[in-house]
Amino acid sequence: MQKGIVLGVIVLLAAILGMQCRVCAQIVTDSNWSSDVKSVFLTKNGVELESPILTLETDDRLLLRFDVLGSEPDDFRYRIMHCDSHWQQDDLTPGEFMTGFEESPIENYNSSFTTLQDYVNYYQYIPSQYGQFLASGNYVVQVFLQDNPDSIILTRRFCVSEESVETKLSVDTPYDNVSIFERREVNVAVGQNVGYAGSMFAPTLNPAYYRVVVQQNGRWDNARALLLGGYDRGMLSYRNHQENVFECGNTFRYFDISNIRTAMYNVVKIDEFGGEWFAMLRPLEDRSNKPFITEITLNGGMKVNVWDRTNKQTEADYVYVNFVLPMQYPFMNGSVHVVGDLTQWQLDEHSRMAYHPEMKAYTLRLLLKQGYYAYQLLFLPVGQHQGETAPLEGNHYETPNTYRAYVYYRSPSDRYDRLVGYVKY
């Protein structure tokens, strides 16, 4: 009897410890953990559409801005943590990666004004006025309720780069000459930065110390680490591998709900009902076999905007936006997702469209703040983690995708993954 109890306790402790280890090893994503959190922006110097990438030893800061539905403000705090190149929290202490406080209250907020949907708009500069980052690499900011540190409502990722290596990025025809009108090869070269002031800690060109990651637009589901292809004029060359080749996709779809008095781009109608706004988008179409049409969009981004108000942050209202994709039969081997900043680029239940046999269509409803939104439809095969553009968007080499390369470095003497280079194409 006693042996059974002891064994049960041991099994329980092992399960708890195993669960804690799995939590510690989780990959952090850009997520809203509360349905009341909306319109989250983390941008460089508060400039919309500027990626949250800072350069070490500069005065640049990030602006975190978000809304929480409801009329009463809450007391929120934020904390910053350092991560490795896989976006898992590492062992650096706050005093090792920044000066100032890594955890502070969010004291800047304003309530909505003349809107049907009540909300409170919060904003916070990172780091604070007297703080500075000491280490390069991947970072995450978490926001939580002041009286409950475990009640995280949102997480957002950002980077701090040293710019201590020379980094080049080019987009070319695939090395294998297969499907050259549908795919593009992204090549990266890494070399010595002769102008780097911190030459004492300058990275050496030992490929064993590097990890190069390429991201397409804002997607992380198809981001990949590149393999070394050799040397080119004294630089490490990451090229001529399947990991370098990306499907091109198509120009992003878009709509504009800046004006709730009249329907605008790709909006069929917009009405107020029961104290809420509803917008019906123009029915979506399968573009997989359509010719390519060049349009200027935000490559999955979003911008808050309101036509007949002066302060878009607190006077823009919220609208239930309805997406409809007519389709005779549903996909039997996967799901359809609306992907972009409006769904945090996540392939999850929040972005998943539901099929309705009686309508012969996929539908999705999102509550979005007035503004301009760009997105795409991705097909996610069952059991996979990477979305596909071919089934609904098609692939065209002319698509103006944005590619970002992150160059990480860790020598035997380093205690963390340094971000030594960053470049955008």
C-alpha positions as CSV (number, residue, x, y, z in Angstrom):
1,M,0.0,0.0,0.0
2,Q,2.7,2.5,1.0
3,K,4.8,1.5,-2.0
4,G,1.9,2.2,-4.2
5,I,1.4,5.6,-2.7
6,V,5.1,6.5,-3.0
7,L,5.1,5.3,-6.7
8,G,2.0,7.4,-7.4
9,V,3.7,10.5,-5.9
10,I,6.8,9.9,-7.9
11,V,4.8,9.5,-11.1
12,L,2.8,12.7,-10.3
13,L,6.0,14.7,-9.6
14,A,7.6,13.4,-12.9
15,A,4.5,14.4,-14.8
16,I,4.5,17.9,-13.2
17,L,8.2,18.4,-13.9
18,G,7.8,17.1,-17.4
19,M,4.9,19.5,-18.0
20,Q,7.0,22.4,-16.6
21,C,9.9,21.5,-18.9
22,R,7.6,21.4,-21.9
23,V,6.2,24.8,-21.0
24,C,9.7,26.2,-20.6
25,A,10.6,24.8,-24.0
26,Q,7.6,26.2,-25.8
27,I,8.2,28.4,-28.9
28,V,6.7,31.8,-28.3
29,T,4.4,33.2,-31.0
30,D,2.7,36.5,-31.7
31,S,-0.6,35.7,-30.1
32,N,-3.6,37.4,-28.4
33,W,-4.5,35.2,-25.4
34,S,-7.8,37.1,-24.7
35,S,-10.7,37.5,-27.1
36,D,-11.0,41.1,-25.8
37,V,-7.6,42.1,-27.1
38,K,-7.7,43.7,-30.5
39,S,-5.6,45.7,-33.0
40,V,-2.1,45.0,-31.6
41,F,0.8,46.9,-33.1
42,L,4.5,46.6,-32.3
43,T,6.4,49.0,-34.5
44,K,9.7,50.7,-34.7
45,N,9.5,54.3,-33.4
46,G,5.7,54.0,-33.7
47,V,5.8,54.2,-37.5
48,E,3.0,51.9,-38.9
49,L,4.3,49.0,-41.0
50,E,7.8,49.4,-39.6
51,S,9.0,45.9,-38.5
52,P,10.0,45.6,-34.8
53,I,13.7,45.4,-35.4
54,L,16.0,47.6,-33.4
55,T,19.8,48.1,-33.8
56,L,21.9,47.7,-30.7
57,E,23.4,50.9,-29.2
58,T,20.9,53.3,-30.9
59,D,18.2,55.5,-29.5
60,D,15.4,53.7,-31.5
61,R,12.5,52.4,-29.5
62,L,9.4,50.3,-30.2
63,L,5.8,51.4,-29.6
64,L,3.4,48.7,-28.4
65,R,-0.2,49.7,-28.9
66,F,-3.4,47.6,-28.4
67,D,-7.1,47.8,-27.6
68,V,-9.0,46.0,-24.9
69,L,-12.8,45.8,-25.4
70,G,-14.9,47.3,-22.6
71,S,-15.4,50.6,-21.0
72,E,-13.4,50.3,-17.8
73,P,-9.5,50.4,-18.0
74,D,-7.5,47.6,-16.3
75,D,-4.1,47.7,-14.7
76,F,-1.7,46.0,-17.0
77,R,2.0,45.4,-16.8
78,Y,4.5,44.3,-19.4
79,R,7.6,42.1,-19.1
80,I,10.5,41.5,-21.5
81,M,12.3,38.3,-21.9
82,H,15.3,37.1,-24.1
83,C,15.0,34.1,-26.4
84,D,17.2,31.9,-28.5
85,S,17.1,31.7,-32.3
86,H,14.2,29.2,-32.1
87,W,12.1,31.7,-30.0
88,Q,12.4,29.8,-26.8
89,Q,13.2,31.6,-23.6
90,D,16.9,31.3,-22.7
91,D,18.9,31.6,-19.5
92,L,20.0,35.2,-19.6
93,T,18.9,37.3,-16.6
94,P,17.3,40.7,-17.1
95,G,20.5,42.5,-16.0
96,E,22.4,40.7,-18.7
97,F,20.2,41.8,-21.6
98,M,19.0,45.3,-20.7
99,T,19.3,48.2,-18.3
100,G,16.4,49.6,-16.5
101,F,13.3,47.5,-15.5
102,E,12.3,44.5,-17.6
103,E,8.9,44.7,-16.0
104,S,6.8,47.8,-15.6
105,P,3.2,49.1,-15.5
106,I,1.5,50.3,-18.6
107,E,0.4,53.8,-17.6
108,N,-0.6,55.3,-21.0
109,Y,-4.2,54.7,-22.1
110,N,-7.3,56.4,-23.4
111,S,-10.9,55.4,-23.6
112,S,-12.8,55.2,-26.9
113,F,-14.9,58.2,-27.9
114,T,-18.2,58.3,-29.8
115,T,-18.0,54.6,-30.8
116,L,-20.6,51.9,-30.6
117,Q,-18.1,49.5,-29.3
118,D,-16.4,50.6,-26.1
119,Y,-12.7,49.9,-25.8
120,V,-9.6,51.3,-24.1
121,N,-6.5,52.0,-26.2
122,Y,-3.2,51.3,-24.4
123,Y,0.4,52.2,-25.5
124,Q,3.9,51.8,-24.2
125,Y,7.4,52.6,-25.5
126,I,10.0,49.8,-25.3
127,P,12.5,50.1,-23.7
128,S,11.3,52.8,-21.3
129,Q,12.9,56.2,-21.3
130,Y,15.9,55.2,-19.1
131,G,16.3,51.6,-20.4
132,Q,18.6,50.2,-23.1
133,F,19.2,46.8,-24.6
134,L,22.6,45.3,-23.8
135,A,22.4,42.1,-25.9
136,S,21.3,41.4,-29.4
137,G,19.0,38.5,-30.3
138,N,15.3,37.6,-30.1
139,Y,13.0,39.2,-27.6
140,V,9.4,38.8,-26.5
141,V,7.2,41.3,-24.7
142,Q,4.3,39.9,-22.6
143,V,1.3,41.9,-21.3
144,F,-0.5,40.7,-18.2
145,L,-2.9,41.9,-15.5
146,Q,-1.0,43.6,-12.7
147,D,-2.5,41.5,-9.9
148,N,-2.0,38.2,-11.7
149,P,1.4,37.7,-13.4
150,D,0.2,34.5,-15.1
151,S,-2.8,36.1,-16.8
152,I,-1.0,36.9,-20.1
153,I,-3.3,38.7,-22.6
154,L,-0.8,39.0,-25.5
155,T,2.7,38.2,-26.6
156,R,4.7,39.9,-29.4
157,R,8.1,39.1,-30.7
158,F,10.9,41.6,-31.7
159,C,14.6,41.6,-32.5
160,V,17.7,43.6,-31.6
161,S,20.5,43.4,-34.2
162,E,24.2,44.1,-33.8
163,E,24.8,44.7,-37.5
164,S,28.3,43.2,-36.8
165,V,28.4,41.3,-40.1
166,E,27.8,42.2,-43.7
167,T,24.6,40.6,-44.9
168,K,23.4,40.5,-48.4
169,L,20.1,39.0,-49.7
170,S,19.1,38.4,-53.3
171,V,16.0,36.8,-55.0
172,D,16.8,34.7,-58.1
173,T,15.4,32.0,-60.4
174,P,15.4,28.6,-58.6
175,Y,18.7,26.7,-58.9
176,D,17.0,23.5,-60.1
177,N,15.1,25.4,-62.9
178,V,11.9,23.7,-61.9
179,S,8.6,25.7,-61.8
180,I,10.5,28.9,-62.4
181,F,7.3,30.9,-62.9
182,E,5.9,29.8,-59.6
183,R,8.9,29.8,-57.2
184,R,11.8,32.0,-56.3
185,E,15.2,31.2,-54.6
186,V,16.3,33.5,-51.7
187,N,20.1,33.6,-51.3
188,V,22.0,35.1,-48.4
189,A,25.7,35.9,-48.1
190,V,27.4,36.7,-44.8
191,G,30.8,38.4,-44.6
192,Q,33.1,40.4,-42.3
193,N,31.9,43.9,-41.4
194,V,35.2,45.9,-41.4
195,G,33.4,48.9,-40.0
196,Y,32.1,47.2,-36.9
197,A,33.1,49.2,-33.9
198,G,33.1,46.3,-31.5
199,S,35.9,44.4,-33.3
200,M,37.0,42.7,-30.1
201,F,33.7,40.7,-30.2
202,A,33.4,40.6,-34.0
203,P,32.0,37.3,-35.3
204,T,34.4,35.0,-37.1
205,L,33.4,33.4,-40.4
206,N,33.1,29.9,-39.0
207,P,29.9,28.4,-40.5
208,A,29.5,26.1,-37.5
209,Y,28.6,29.2,-35.4
210,Y,25.9,30.6,-37.7
211,R,22.2,30.0,-38.2
212,V,20.6,31.9,-41.0
213,V,16.7,32.1,-41.1
214,V,14.6,33.6,-43.9
215,Q,11.1,34.8,-43.5
216,Q,8.6,35.5,-46.3
217,N,6.3,38.5,-45.5
218,G,5.0,38.1,-42.0
219,R,4.7,34.3,-42.1
220,W,6.5,32.1,-39.7
221,D,4.9,28.8,-40.8
222,N,7.1,28.6,-43.8
223,A,10.2,30.3,-42.4
224,R,13.3,28.1,-42.7
225,A,17.0,27.9,-41.7
226,L,19.3,27.9,-44.7
227,L,22.1,25.5,-45.4
228,L,25.6,26.6,-46.3
229,G,26.3,26.4,-50.0
230,G,29.9,27.3,-49.9
231,Y,32.1,30.4,-50.1
232,D,31.8,33.3,-52.5
233,R,34.4,36.0,-52.6
234,G,35.3,35.6,-48.9
235,M,31.7,35.4,-47.7
236,L,29.6,32.5,-46.4
237,S,27.1,31.7,-49.2
238,Y,23.7,30.2,-48.3
239,R,22.3,29.1,-51.7
240,N,21.4,26.2,-54.0
241,H,19.3,24.2,-51.6
242,Q,15.6,23.4,-51.4
243,E,15.4,25.4,-48.2
244,N,16.1,28.5,-50.2
245,V,13.2,28.1,-52.5
246,F,9.8,29.7,-51.7
247,E,6.5,29.5,-53.5
248,C,5.7,33.0,-54.7
249,G,2.0,33.2,-53.9
250,N,-0.1,36.0,-55.2
251,T,-0.7,39.7,-54.6
252,F,-2.5,40.1,-51.3
253,R,-6.2,40.6,-51.2
254,Y,-7.4,43.7,-49.4
255,F,-10.4,45.7,-48.2
256,D,-11.0,49.1,-46.7
257,I,-13.5,49.7,-43.8
258,S,-12.2,53.2,-43.0
259,N,-15.6,54.7,-43.8
260,I,-18.6,53.1,-42.1
261,R,-21.1,55.4,-43.8
262,T,-20.6,53.9,-47.2
263,A,-19.0,50.8,-48.7
264,M,-15.4,51.2,-49.9
265,Y,-12.9,48.9,-51.6
266,N,-14.0,45.3,-51.8
267,V,-16.9,45.9,-49.4
268,V,-20.4,45.2,-50.7
269,K,-22.3,46.8,-47.8
270,I,-21.8,48.0,-44.3
271,D,-24.7,48.4,-41.8
272,E,-25.4,49.0,-38.2
273,F,-27.6,46.5,-36.4
274,G,-28.4,46.1,-32.7
275,G,-25.7,48.6,-31.7
276,E,-22.9,46.9,-33.8
277,W,-21.4,47.4,-37.2
278,F,-21.4,44.7,-39.8
279,A,-19.5,44.6,-43.2
280,M,-20.0,42.1,-46.0
281,L,-17.0,41.8,-48.2
282,R,-17.2,41.1,-51.9
283,P,-17.4,37.3,-52.3
284,L,-13.9,35.8,-52.5
285,E,-12.7,33.8,-55.5
286,D,-10.4,31.0,-56.2
287,R,-7.4,32.7,-57.9
288,S,-5.4,29.6,-58.4
289,N,-6.0,29.6,-62.2
290,K,-6.5,33.3,-62.7
291,P,-3.9,35.5,-64.5
292,F,-1.6,37.6,-62.3
293,I,-2.8,41.2,-61.7
294,T,-0.4,43.7,-60.2
295,E,-1.8,45.7,-57.3
296,I,-0.2,47.7,-54.5
297,T,-1.1,46.2,-51.1
298,L,0.4,46.0,-47.7
299,N,1.7,42.4,-48.0
300,G,-0.5,41.2,-45.2
301,G,-0.3,44.3,-43.1
302,M,-3.0,46.5,-41.6
303,K,-3.5,50.2,-40.9
304,V,-6.0,51.8,-38.6
305,N,-7.8,54.6,-40.3
306,V,-11.1,56.5,-40.1
307,W,-12.4,59.0,-42.6
308,D,-14.7,61.3,-40.5
309,R,-12.8,61.5,-37.2
310,T,-9.6,63.2,-36.0
311,N,-8.1,60.6,-33.6
312,K,-8.0,57.2,-35.3
313,Q,-6.7,55.4,-32.2
314,T,-9.8,56.2,-30.0
315,E,-12.5,57.3,-32.5
316,A,-12.3,54.4,-35.0
317,D,-15.1,51.9,-34.4
318,Y,-15.1,48.1,-34.5
319,V,-16.8,46.2,-37.4
320,Y,-17.8,42.6,-37.7
321,V,-16.3,41.7,-41.1
322,N,-17.8,38.8,-43.0
323,F,-15.6,36.7,-45.4
324,V,-17.3,34.4,-47.9
325,L,-15.6,32.0,-50.2
326,P,-18.1,30.3,-52.6
327,M,-17.1,26.7,-53.2
328,Q,-19.2,23.8,-54.5
329,Y,-17.4,21.2,-52.3
330,P,-15.2,21.6,-49.3
331,F,-11.6,20.5,-49.2
332,M,-11.5,17.0,-47.7
333,N,-7.8,16.9,-46.8
334,G,-7.2,20.3,-45.1
335,S,-8.6,23.7,-43.9
336,V,-8.7,27.2,-45.4
337,H,-7.4,30.1,-43.3
338,V,-7.5,33.9,-43.7
339,V,-3.9,35.0,-42.9
340,G,-2.2,38.3,-42.3
341,D,-1.7,40.8,-39.5
342,L,-5.5,40.7,-38.9
343,T,-5.1,37.1,-37.6
344,Q,-1.5,37.4,-36.3
345,W,-0.4,35.2,-39.2
346,Q,-1.6,32.2,-37.3
347,L,-3.0,29.0,-38.9
348,D,-5.4,28.3,-36.0
349,E,-9.1,28.2,-35.2
350,H,-9.2,32.0,-35.1
351,S,-8.2,32.2,-38.8
352,R,-9.9,29.1,-40.0
353,M,-12.9,29.4,-42.3
354,A,-15.9,27.1,-41.7
355,Y,-17.7,25.3,-44.6
356,H,-21.5,25.5,-44.8
357,P,-23.0,22.9,-47.1
358,E,-26.3,24.8,-47.4
359,M,-24.5,27.9,-48.6
360,K,-21.9,26.0,-50.6
361,A,-19.3,28.4,-49.2
362,Y,-16.6,28.9,-46.6
363,T,-17.2,31.7,-44.2
364,L,-15.4,33.6,-41.4
365,R,-16.3,36.6,-39.2
366,L,-13.7,38.8,-37.6
367,L,-14.1,41.8,-35.4
368,L,-11.8,44.5,-36.8
369,K,-11.0,48.1,-36.1
370,Q,-11.7,50.6,-38.9
371,G,-8.9,50.7,-41.4
372,Y,-7.2,49.0,-44.3
373,Y,-6.4,45.3,-44.3
374,A,-4.4,43.0,-46.6
375,Y,-4.6,39.2,-46.4
376,Q,-4.3,35.9,-48.3
377,L,-6.0,32.6,-48.2
378,L,-3.8,29.7,-47.2
379,F,-4.7,26.0,-47.4
380,L,-3.4,23.9,-44.5
381,P,-3.1,20.2,-45.3
382,V,-4.2,17.8,-42.5
383,G,-1.3,17.0,-40.1
384,Q,0.9,19.8,-41.6
385,H,2.1,23.1,-40.1
386,Q,2.9,25.0,-43.3
387,G,0.2,26.6,-45.3
388,E,0.1,26.4,-49.1
389,T,-0.7,29.2,-51.6
390,A,-1.2,27.1,-54.7
391,P,-4.8,25.8,-54.0
392,L,-6.5,29.2,-53.7
393,E,-4.1,31.9,-54.5
394,G,-1.9,30.4,-57.2
395,N,1.9,31.1,-57.5
396,H,3.3,33.9,-59.7
397,Y,7.0,34.9,-59.9
398,E,6.0,38.5,-60.3
399,T,4.5,38.7,-56.8
400,P,6.2,41.5,-54.8
401,N,6.9,39.5,-51.6
402,T,9.0,40.9,-48.7
403,Y,11.8,38.6,-47.5
404,R,13.8,39.1,-44.3
405,A,17.0,37.3,-43.4
406,Y,18.1,36.9,-39.7
407,V,21.7,36.0,-39.1
408,Y,22.3,34.4,-35.7
409,Y,25.7,33.6,-34.2
410,R,26.9,31.6,-31.2
411,S,30.5,30.7,-30.6
412,P,31.6,28.4,-27.8
413,S,32.3,31.5,-25.6
414,D,28.8,33.0,-26.1
415,R,26.0,32.4,-23.6
416,Y,23.2,33.3,-26.0
417,D,22.3,33.4,-29.7
418,R,23.4,36.8,-31.0
419,L,21.6,38.4,-33.9
420,V,24.6,39.7,-35.8
421,G,22.9,40.7,-39.0
422,Y,19.5,41.5,-40.5
423,V,18.5,42.5,-44.0
424,K,15.1,43.0,-45.8
425,Y,14.4,42.7,-49.5
